[in-house]
Amino acid sequence: MHDSFKIGGGIVLGVICLGLLASCNSCRQEFKRIKSNSTGIERTVTLFDANGKIIKVWNIDSTYQSPGTGINFIDKNEKFVAINGTFIIEEK
């Protein structure tokens, strides 16, 4: 009987710990990073000109890299895209 209480208590404690970890901002960011690196997250990349007008918009679900001041990614047509300038990356 006491063993079942220990197992049940351990499960409850584990669920509470996972809940606390999930509510931690840095933990959520880490979970998001892992998901992004493994399966990708749908994002919109918008490139702007010097006057703030939209030049081009990409909808991607691949990961992206940010070397220096630009970004690289593979678009939906499996083409490599490298941009530099003023851009916004929004998660959908």
C-alpha positions in Angstrom: 0.0 0.0 0.0 2.8 2.4 0.9 4.5 1.7 -2.4 1.5 2.9 -4.4 1.5 6.2 -2.4 5.2 6.6 -3.2 4.6 6.0 -6.9 1.5 8.3 -7.0 3.4 11.0 -5.0 6.3 10.7 -7.4 4.0 11.1 -10.4 2.3 14.2 -8.9 5.7 15.7 -8.0 6.9 15.1 -11.5 3.8 16.8 -13.0 4.3 19.8 -10.8 7.9 20.1 -11.7 7.1 19.9 -15.4 4.4 22.5 -14.9 6.9 24.8 -13.2 9.5 24.3 -16.0 6.9 25.0 -18.7 6.0 28.3 -17.1 9.6 29.5 -16.9 10.3 31.9 -19.7 13.8 30.6 -20.4 12.4 27.0 -20.5 9.7 28.0 -23.0 12.4 29.6 -25.2 14.5 26.4 -25.0 11.5 24.2 -25.9 10.8 26.6 -28.8 14.4 26.4 -30.0 14.4 22.6 -29.9 11.1 22.5 -31.9 12.5 25.1 -34.4 15.7 23.1 -34.9 14.0 19.8 -35.2 10.7 20.4 -37.2 10.8 24.0 -38.0 8.3 26.7 -37.0 6.2 28.6 -39.5 7.4 32.1 -39.9 7.0 35.1 -42.2 10.1 37.0 -43.3 9.5 40.5 -44.7 12.2 42.5 -46.4 11.8 46.3 -46.5 13.5 49.0 -48.5 15.1 52.1 -47.0 11.7 53.9 -47.1 9.9 51.2 -45.2 8.1 49.7 -48.2 7.9 45.9 -48.5 10.2 44.5 -51.1 9.4 40.8 -50.6 7.6 38.4 -48.2 8.5 34.8 -47.6 6.5 32.2 -45.7 9.0 29.6 -44.4 8.8 26.6 -42.1 12.5 25.9 -42.1 15.1 27.0 -39.7 17.1 30.1 -40.4 20.6 31.2 -39.6 21.6 34.7 -38.8 25.3 35.2 -39.7 26.2 38.9 -39.0 23.5 41.4 -40.1 21.6 39.1 -42.5 19.8 35.8 -42.5 19.9 32.6 -44.6 17.0 30.2 -45.1 15.5 27.6 -47.5 12.2 28.8 -49.0 9.1 26.7 -49.8 10.5 26.1 -53.3 13.7 24.5 -51.7 15.8 27.5 -52.8 18.5 29.0 -50.7 17.8 32.7 -49.8 20.3 35.1 -48.2 19.1 38.6 -47.4 20.7 41.6 -45.7 19.0 44.8 -44.8 15.9 45.7 -42.9 13.8 42.6 -42.3 11.3 41.3 -39.7 10.8 37.6 -38.8 7.4 36.9 -37.4 6.3 33.6 -36.0 2.8 32.5 -37.1 
